Amino acid sequence: MSRHTGLRLGVSVLPVVLGSVDGITNALGLAAHSILAGSGGLGLGLALRVALFALVTAAFSIFVARYVELRAGLIRAGRHLNLLERGALATTSLGRAVRRDAIADASQASLASFCCALFPLGIAAALPTFRWLPLILAVGMLTLLGIVIGRRLGANPALWAVALAVAGVVLIAVGAELNIA
């Protein structure tokens, strides 16, 4: 019998996919206008600020969503076990495991979000003369993610790739129009 150490070493698919999509879409939406305007380009400072924003939003949203989902599962299980006190399972080691798993998922999502936002924007800061390169990279990243998702699901990878690439192009247009950063 193995004792649970509290460390979860496996990578969860949901937080990594959500974090990756979040980071890429944050990069496209927040920085598209700065990249396309060509007025001095996108600096490393803005790239880091967008990546940090992506990290924080991913950490917050994934933690809240996973914690609520897992905690609701404990409440349902308590009802099925006819436990009289509402939330009785949440006060046990299961409640601590829920918090730990939510933190682990949020950590994975925020790291993926940060990296996926910083990569194309960091390229934009490093190579300002190639104005379209970060946008092409971001759409390319979404395309590759679509291929991976399609294969992982046993679905049509080309369809997933095209759908995510089109979504990326739409986000560029929306970001350019909104002129956020």
Kinemage of the C-alpha trace (Angstrom):
@kinemage 1
@onewidth
@group {chain A} dominant
@subgroup {mainchain}
@vectorlist {calphas} color= white
{ca met a 1} P 0.000 0.000 0.000
{ca ser a 2} L 1.472 3.360 -1.009
{ca arg a 3} L 1.067 6.446 1.069
{ca his a 4} L -0.119 9.619 -0.657
{ca thr a 5} L 2.657 12.200 -0.364
{ca gly a 6} L 0.629 15.198 -1.438
{ca leu a 7} L 2.667 15.685 -4.598
{ca arg a 8} L 0.982 15.165 -7.910
{ca leu a 9} L 3.601 14.671 -10.559
{ca gly a 10} L 1.360 13.939 -13.520
{ca val a 11} L 0.382 16.630 -15.959
{ca ser a 12} L -3.340 17.123 -16.414
{ca val a 13} L -4.573 17.670 -19.945
{ca leu a 14} L -7.362 20.138 -19.146
{ca pro a 15} L -5.246 22.754 -17.335
{ca val a 16} L -2.452 22.570 -19.896
{ca val a 17} L -4.831 22.942 -22.849
{ca leu a 18} L -6.769 25.741 -21.146
{ca gly a 19} L -3.571 27.490 -20.113
{ca ser a 20} L -2.063 27.191 -23.581
{ca val a 21} L -5.161 28.523 -25.304
{ca asp a 22} L -5.469 31.276 -22.685
{ca gly a 23} L -1.875 32.391 -23.147
{ca ile a 24} L -2.020 32.427 -26.929
{ca thr a 25} L -5.371 34.212 -27.029
{ca asn a 26} L -4.199 36.770 -24.466
{ca ala a 27} L -1.133 37.427 -26.601
{ca leu a 28} L -3.244 37.813 -29.746
{ca gly a 29} L -6.003 39.860 -28.179
{ca leu a 30} L -3.958 42.185 -26.020
{ca ala a 31} L -1.006 42.830 -28.297
{ca ala a 32} L -2.383 42.530 -31.840
{ca his a 33} L -2.842 46.273 -32.283
{ca ser a 34} L 0.651 47.081 -30.986
{ca ile a 35} L 2.141 44.497 -33.329
{ca leu a 36} L 0.155 45.566 -36.379
{ca ala a 37} L 0.454 49.326 -35.796
{ca gly a 38} L 4.178 49.177 -36.404
{ca ser a 39} L 4.719 52.222 -34.191
{ca gly a 40} L 7.971 51.147 -32.611
{ca gly a 41} L 6.888 47.559 -32.245
{ca leu a 42} L 6.256 45.558 -29.169
{ca gly a 43} L 8.827 45.839 -26.393
{ca leu a 44} L 9.946 43.197 -23.950
{ca gly a 45} L 8.172 45.074 -21.149
{ca leu a 46} L 4.781 44.740 -22.828
{ca ala a 47} L 5.514 41.108 -23.701
{ca leu a 48} L 6.237 40.345 -20.043
{ca arg a 49} L 3.195 42.279 -18.816
{ca val a 50} L 0.879 40.388 -21.172
{ca ala a 51} L 2.471 37.058 -20.204
{ca leu a 52} L 2.129 37.875 -16.496
{ca phe a 53} L -1.491 38.901 -17.029
{ca ala a 54} L -2.084 35.563 -18.774
{ca leu a 55} L -0.404 33.733 -15.880
{ca val a 56} L -2.518 35.459 -13.233
{ca thr a 57} L -5.840 35.088 -15.063
{ca ala a 58} L -5.170 31.416 -15.782
{ca ala a 59} L -4.141 30.695 -12.194
{ca phe a 60} L -7.205 32.425 -10.780
{ca ser a 61} L -9.798 31.054 -13.183
{ca ile a 62} L -8.499 27.473 -13.206
{ca phe a 63} L -8.125 27.345 -9.414
{ca val a 64} L -11.658 28.615 -8.862
{ca ala a 65} L -13.178 26.341 -11.523
{ca arg a 66} L -11.358 23.185 -10.408
{ca tyr a 67} L -11.926 23.831 -6.709
{ca val a 68} L -15.651 24.367 -7.246
{ca glu a 69} L -15.891 21.275 -9.461
{ca leu a 70} L -13.991 19.029 -7.058
{ca arg a 71} L -15.680 20.400 -3.938
{ca ala a 72} L -19.107 19.926 -5.555
{ca gly a 73} L -18.115 16.304 -6.166
{ca leu a 74} L -17.442 15.896 -2.436
{ca ile a 75} L -20.824 17.388 -1.616
{ca arg a 76} L -22.548 15.002 -4.056
{ca ala a 77} L -20.632 12.051 -2.594
{ca gly a 78} L -21.660 13.106 0.917
{ca arg a 79} L -25.295 13.163 -0.140
{ca his a 80} L -24.987 9.715 -1.731
{ca leu a 81} L -23.464 8.412 1.497
{ca asn a 82} L -26.343 9.988 3.445
{ca leu a 83} L -24.007 12.064 5.564
{ca leu a 84} L -26.093 14.391 7.677
{ca glu a 85} L -23.668 17.307 7.878
{ca arg a 86} L -23.346 19.270 4.632
{ca gly a 87} L -19.701 19.388 3.513
{ca ala a 88} L -18.644 16.649 5.938
{ca leu a 89} L -16.224 15.162 3.416
{ca ala a 90} L -14.643 18.560 2.791
{ca thr a 91} L -13.282 18.643 6.336
{ca thr a 92} L -11.411 15.374 5.828
{ca ser a 93} L -8.219 14.627 3.946
{ca leu a 94} L -10.384 14.594 0.820
{ca gly a 95} L -11.008 18.321 1.287
{ca arg a 96} L -7.272 18.965 1.522
{ca ala a 97} L -6.729 16.805 -1.585
{ca val a 98} L -9.304 18.910 -3.462
{ca arg a 99} L -7.429 22.106 -2.580
{ca arg a 100} L -4.090 20.534 -3.464
{ca asp a 101} L -5.372 19.273 -6.833
{ca ala a 102} L -6.919 22.666 -7.633
{ca ile a 103} L -3.600 24.359 -6.846
{ca ala a 104} L -1.698 21.832 -8.978
{ca asp a 105} L -4.061 22.362 -11.926
{ca ala a 106} L -3.865 26.140 -11.547
{ca ser a 107} L -0.064 25.951 -11.467
{ca gln a 108} L 0.065 23.888 -14.647
{ca ala a 109} L -2.414 26.161 -16.426
{ca ser a 110} L -0.645 29.359 -15.383
{ca leu a 111} L 2.767 28.065 -16.468
{ca ala a 112} L 1.366 27.013 -19.843
{ca ser a 113} L -0.419 30.349 -20.214
{ca phe a 114} L 2.692 32.360 -19.350
{ca cys a 115} L 4.914 30.419 -21.752
{ca cys a 116} L 2.399 30.451 -24.598
{ca ala a 117} L 1.883 34.206 -24.260
{ca leu a 118} L 5.554 35.051 -23.842
{ca phe a 119} L 6.874 32.985 -26.741
{ca pro a 120} L 5.309 34.884 -29.670
{ca leu a 121} L 5.510 38.240 -27.886
{ca gly a 122} L 9.120 37.654 -26.897
{ca ile a 123} L 9.887 36.948 -30.557
{ca ala a 124} L 8.130 40.212 -31.432
{ca ala a 125} L 10.348 42.090 -28.972
{ca ala a 126} L 13.501 40.362 -30.201
{ca leu a 127} L 12.759 40.733 -33.916
{ca pro a 128} L 10.771 43.967 -34.308
{ca thr a 129} L 11.457 44.207 -38.046
{ca phe a 130} L 9.427 41.056 -38.684
{ca arg a 131} L 6.146 42.614 -37.620
{ca trp a 132} L 3.865 39.735 -38.616
{ca leu a 133} L 6.075 36.957 -37.216
{ca pro a 134} L 4.586 36.851 -33.685
{ca leu a 135} L 1.057 36.703 -35.079
{ca ile a 136} L 2.037 33.932 -37.472
{ca leu a 137} L 3.746 32.084 -34.606
{ca ala a 138} L 0.703 32.425 -32.352
{ca val a 139} L -1.649 31.142 -35.054
{ca gly a 140} L 0.869 28.377 -35.762
{ca met a 141} L 0.871 27.440 -32.085
{ca leu a 142} L -2.924 27.231 -32.120
{ca thr a 143} L -2.726 25.116 -35.276
{ca leu a 144} L -0.271 22.693 -33.650
{ca leu a 145} L -2.429 22.558 -30.549
{ca gly a 146} L -5.398 21.711 -32.776
{ca ile a 147} L -3.453 18.841 -34.345
{ca val a 148} L -2.492 17.492 -30.909
{ca ile a 149} L -6.068 17.802 -29.646
{ca gly a 150} L -7.467 16.126 -32.744
{ca arg a 151} L -5.059 13.205 -32.436
{ca arg a 152} L -5.560 12.873 -28.688
{ca leu a 153} L -9.332 12.763 -29.128
{ca gly a 154} L -9.215 10.394 -32.086
{ca ala a 155} L -10.905 13.134 -34.092
{ca asn a 156} L -9.925 14.871 -37.303
{ca pro a 157} L -6.653 16.722 -36.548
{ca ala a 158} L -6.954 18.861 -39.684
{ca leu a 159} L -10.409 20.057 -38.667
{ca trp a 160} L -9.195 20.948 -35.166
{ca ala a 161} L -6.132 22.682 -36.606
{ca val a 162} L -8.178 24.774 -39.032
{ca ala a 163} L -10.780 25.649 -36.376
{ca leu a 164} L -8.157 26.887 -33.902
{ca ala a 165} L -6.214 28.719 -36.635
{ca val a 166} L -9.372 30.517 -37.782
{ca ala a 167} L -10.149 31.409 -34.164
{ca gly a 168} L -6.628 32.839 -33.876
{ca val a 169} L -7.106 35.007 -36.952
{ca val a 170} L -10.443 36.244 -35.595
{ca leu a 171} L -8.746 37.114 -32.284
{ca ile a 172} L -6.085 39.081 -34.154
{ca ala a 173} L -8.820 41.101 -35.861
{ca val a 174} L -10.677 41.650 -32.581
{ca gly a 175} L -7.469 42.596 -30.756
{ca ala a 176} L -6.437 44.983 -33.512
{ca glu a 177} L -9.850 46.641 -33.433
{ca leu a 178} L -10.024 46.935 -29.638
{ca asn a 179} L -6.521 48.465 -29.375
{ca ile a 180} L -5.964 47.324 -25.785
{ca ala a 181} L -2.180 47.493 -25.572
